[in-house]
Amino acid sequence: MTSTDGPLVTGLGMATRAGLGTAAAWAAAAAGANPAPVADPTLTRLPWPYTHRVPHGLVEQALGTAESWRHDRFTQLALVAATEALADAGLDPAHWTGDRVGVVCGTAFGGVTTITEQQHELDASGSRFVSPYLLPKSMPNMVAGILALTFGARGPCLVTASASASGLTAIGVAAAFLRSGACDLVLTGGADSALTPLCIAGLGQINVLAPDGICRPFSPDRAGFVPAEGAAILVLERPDHARARGARPLARVAGFGSTADAHHPLMPEPAGAGLAAAIRAALHDAEAVPEQIDLVHAHGTGTPAGDAAEARAIAAVLGPDVPVTTAKPYIGHAFGASGAISAALAILGMTRSETFTLPDPFTPDPALPVIPLSGGLRPHHVRSALCQAIGFGGHNTALLLTEI
């Protein structure tokens, strides 16, 4: 595919620690400062108490109590983000041809909040008190199934599960469906809410959490990330479909690449060879060259090994001077939603001709072959932005977005 015939992004929706909506997420990233660490009252027994949750009550207010009760938190977040994305795209599901609408959503953890709650009910009260909604709320595929059910999307419907690469993988799969002609429009992105004590304890035991609640990607004193919940949903359309209905395109999905390290269950391949291969695949898919990339939205979790491998991959393909940024310090790490959040923020920056940078004060690690942007929000005309994500299991994804 060439960069001029890829699917168009016509709508965006988000739910993040900054609140509901794309405007809130952009304002948080544009602030240029790390948010103050917030101790999570559900994690008081753990030595890793910091998380980034969507502000209390906003999702329930947006969906209504009855609707919220039917769904696990990760699905609730996806519903809120999808509703905004459809409104942003000027679409009314009551008037579309549902057979030509697909849903592809990524998640790393699925409905772990519901599983945790229902395990407690079983242990405390017995099987008669386990909810019949356990499986409909907790199964990972339900985020796509509920989006399809809610909006009448009867085309391809599936969930991608590639850890923290799930959201970007979903967008890549959605683009492939559109290119194949299987559908005209796809709701795609990612959603996750895995802030249960058990999940946080597991992450803490593998030393990936920032002990002070501050994420410092690509810095010499980086020590991990702050776990978050969130969702980002994009409306993708075939170009002819978008033109026929007079849609306002925001960006184009020009290329996608996906690879596996085949190296270790948790640690990235140190040289970043797998991610470098995914970046090259995305460039090849878009018939683009490295010199055309104006900005990299890095995975940037702030883990010592992860940042090092990612920096080496970027430098190997794009050179040491390509501008690099990441949203993890501002939004936290929302796992399967993180790549989709990165893509949505990249598109917002393209439409605004602005780029957010790493929080100040920022000291780059001299051992890394890239120096990310710092100094606060800046004017920046981005014609091509590369978003990338890395997931446990050795998953690597790269998504190339271009301006219209």
Secondary structure, DSSP 8 states (H G I E B T S, - for coil): --TTSS-EEEEEEEEETTEESHHHHHHHHHT-S-----B-GGGTTSS--B-B---TTHHHHHH-HHHHHTS-HHHHHHHHHHHHHHHHHT--GGGS-GGGEEEEEE-SS-SHHHHHHHHHHHHHH-GGGS-TTHHHHHSTTHHHHHHHHHHT--S-EEEE--GGGHHHHHHHHHHHHHHHTS-SEEEEEEEE---SHHHHHHHHHTT-B-TTS---TTSTT---B-BB-EEEEEEEE-HHHHHHTT----EEEEEEEEEE--S-SSS--TT-HHHHHHHHHHHHHTT--GGG--EEE------HHHHHHHHHHHHHHH-TTS-EE-SHHHH-B-GGGHHHHHHHHHHHHHHHTEE--B-SS----TTSS----BSS-EE---SEEEEEEEETTTEEEEEEEE--
